[in-house]
């Protein structure tokens, strides 16, 4: 092993109060790698959203989309929940509207007969 790796393991052992087994060390390294990849993906997604928001701000008809993107960047969890609730309400409202229109058409047809 290299001296720097031994020094890192010694520092890690001091922090944790014990030496880690090989499989524990590998699991910890894998978790750190996954965290780094997730952080990188988050930064890339945020950069894309910022570019798209900037583009939308330049074109006035797309300002509502820019507002939605800004809200999503500021409050991602709340915006996702709000979008889900709004989607469900649109589907339910559309279904109710279809049922009402169908019943009106049937009523009109029965009145004509």
C-alpha positions as CSV (number, residue, x, y, z in Angstrom):
1,X,0.0,0.0,0.0
2,X,1.0,3.6,-0.6
3,X,2.0,5.7,2.4
4,X,-0.8,8.2,1.6
5,X,-3.4,5.4,1.6
6,X,-2.1,4.2,5.0
7,X,-2.2,7.7,6.4
8,X,-5.8,8.1,5.1
9,X,-6.8,4.8,6.8
10,X,-5.1,5.8,10.0
11,X,-7.0,9.1,10.0
12,X,-10.2,7.2,9.3
13,X,-9.5,4.8,12.1
14,X,-8.9,7.7,14.5
15,X,-12.2,9.4,13.5
16,X,-14.2,6.2,13.8
17,X,-12.4,4.8,16.8
18,X,-11.5,1.5,15.1
19,X,-10.0,0.0,12.0
20,X,-12.5,-0.8,9.3
21,X,-12.6,-4.3,7.7
22,X,-12.0,-4.5,3.9
23,X,-15.7,-4.9,3.1
24,X,-16.6,-2.0,5.3
25,X,-14.0,0.2,3.7
26,X,-15.3,-0.8,0.2
27,X,-18.9,-0.1,1.2
28,X,-17.9,3.3,2.6
29,X,-16.0,4.1,-0.6
30,X,-18.9,3.0,-2.7
31,X,-21.3,5.2,-0.7
32,X,-19.0,8.2,-1.1
33,X,-18.8,7.6,-4.8
34,X,-22.6,7.4,-5.1
35,X,-22.9,10.6,-3.1
36,X,-20.4,12.3,-5.4
37,X,-22.2,11.1,-8.5
38,X,-25.6,12.2,-7.1
39,X,-24.2,15.7,-6.3
40,X,-22.7,15.9,-9.9
41,X,-26.0,14.9,-11.4
42,X,-27.8,17.5,-9.2
43,X,-25.4,20.2,-10.3
44,X,-25.9,19.3,-14.0
45,X,-29.7,19.3,-13.7
46,X,-29.7,22.6,-11.9
47,X,-27.4,24.1,-14.6
48,X,-29.7,22.9,-17.4
49,X,-32.7,24.3,-15.5
50,X,-31.0,27.7,-15.1
51,X,-30.2,27.8,-18.8
52,X,-33.7,26.9,-19.8
53,X,-35.1,29.5,-17.3
54,X,-32.8,32.2,-18.9
55,X,-34.0,31.2,-22.3
56,X,-37.6,31.4,-21.2
57,X,-37.1,34.8,-19.6
58,X,-35.9,36.2,-23.0
59,X,-39.1,35.2,-24.7
60,X,-42.2,36.9,-23.2
61,X,-44.7,34.1,-24.1
62,X,-42.6,31.7,-22.1
63,X,-42.6,33.7,-18.9
64,X,-45.1,31.4,-17.1
65,X,-42.8,28.5,-17.8
66,X,-39.8,30.5,-16.5
67,X,-41.8,31.2,-13.3
68,X,-42.6,27.5,-12.9
69,X,-38.9,26.6,-13.4
70,X,-37.8,29.2,-10.8
71,X,-40.4,27.9,-8.3
72,X,-39.2,24.3,-9.0
73,X,-35.5,25.3,-8.4
74,X,-36.4,27.2,-5.2
75,X,-38.9,24.7,-3.8
76,X,-38.5,21.3,-5.6
77,X,-40.4,19.1,-3.2
78,X,-43.3,21.5,-2.8
79,X,-43.5,22.0,-6.6
80,X,-43.5,18.3,-7.3
81,X,-46.4,17.8,-4.8
82,X,-48.3,20.8,-6.2
83,X,-47.8,19.4,-9.8
84,X,-49.0,16.0,-8.7
85,X,-52.1,17.4,-7.0
86,X,-52.8,19.7,-10.0
87,X,-52.4,16.7,-12.4
88,X,-54.8,14.6,-10.4
89,X,-57.3,17.4,-10.2
90,X,-57.2,18.0,-14.0
91,X,-57.8,14.3,-14.6
92,X,-60.7,14.1,-12.1
93,X,-62.1,17.4,-13.4
94,X,-61.9,16.2,-17.0
95,X,-63.5,13.0,-16.2
96,X,-66.4,14.7,-14.4
97,X,-66.8,17.2,-17.3
98,X,-67.0,14.3,-19.7
99,X,-69.7,12.5,-17.6
100,X,-71.7,15.8,-17.3
101,X,-71.5,16.4,-21.0
102,X,-72.4,12.9,-21.8
103,X,-75.5,13.1,-19.5
104,X,-76.5,16.4,-21.1
105,X,-76.3,14.9,-24.6
106,X,-78.3,11.8,-23.5
107,X,-80.9,14.0,-21.9
108,X,-81.2,16.2,-25.1
109,X,-81.5,13.1,-27.2
110,X,-84.2,11.7,-25.0
111,X,-86.1,15.0,-25.0
112,X,-86.1,15.0,-28.8
113,X,-87.5,11.5,-29.0
